[in-house]
Amino acid sequence: MITLKRKKSEILKSARLFKTFIIACLFMGQAFSATTSDRYIYRIETMVVGAHDLEVAHKDLKALFCRFPDSLLREWISDSFLKKLSETASQLKTIKKPIDKENNLIIFLASTRQLFKLLNYINTQEVSLDSTLIKAVSKAPGCPAVNWREEALSRSFERWLRLEVYLRSRYAPTGIQTNADWRKRRVESVLQFVDSLDKQISHENFW
């Protein structure tokens, strides 16, 4: 009888521990979901882009353009585009249903998709960042701070920096010029390149 009572006690104790464990897991799961929730916008090959990515892109591009006012990428991305990038990210988080196809928001999202396709393409290219450039980028008084990770540029900012370096090596190998006509021709070349990538790289919209 003593053994039987002990077994029942152990069973009840195990059941209580198991119940406590399940409840704890549920709370952890809810907390995790709350911190990682995102509104996904589209998939570009294997890269999924969400509202949070637009927020991060806005911060990284502001930091990049502050360091490189003559940026070739900057010629494509206007101040109004950059501002709307942040506003759209916030707006998407409040939309819980599919976006109406007639909504002007979709037109803007399509343009951001082109931008991320270009970023996706850069991930497949060999673009090196020398130590001198990284040092110059890290010390930029008056510019938004760059997030650091393990004494290296953060992955998100580094991708935009690599993109700028790639565009310069491809369209301005002898250096950036201030001549308006020269810049206009280079920007037209960049836009043609972007349009070409947009047709080549597959995507899936989630709106």
PEZI-V404910 format. One line per field, one symbol per residue. phi: phi as a letter, one per 40 degrees, with the letter a starting at -180 (. if undefined). burial: I if it has 9 or more other ideal C-beta (glycine too) atoms within 8 Angstrom, else O. A space follows every 50 residues. Layout:
BEGIN
phi = ???
burial = ???
END
This chain:
BEGIN
phi = .ccccccccccccccccccccccccccccccccccbcabcbabbfbcbbb dccccccdcccccccccbccdcccccccccccccdcccdccccccbbdcd ccccdcccccccccccccccccccbcbcbcccccccccbbdgbdcccbaf gbdcdccdccccccccccccbacchcbcdccccccccccccccccccccc ccabcbc
burial = OOOOOOOOOOOOOOOOOOOOOOOOOOOOOOOOOOOOOOOIIIIIOOIOII IOIIIIIIIIIIIIIIIIOOIIIIIIIOOOIIOIIIOIIIIIOOOOOOIO OOOOIIOIIOIIIIIIIIIIIIOOOOIOIOOOIIOIIIOIOOOOOIOIOO OOIIOIIIIIIIIIIIIIOOIIOOOOOOOOOOIOOIIOIIIOIIIOIIOO IOIOOOO
END
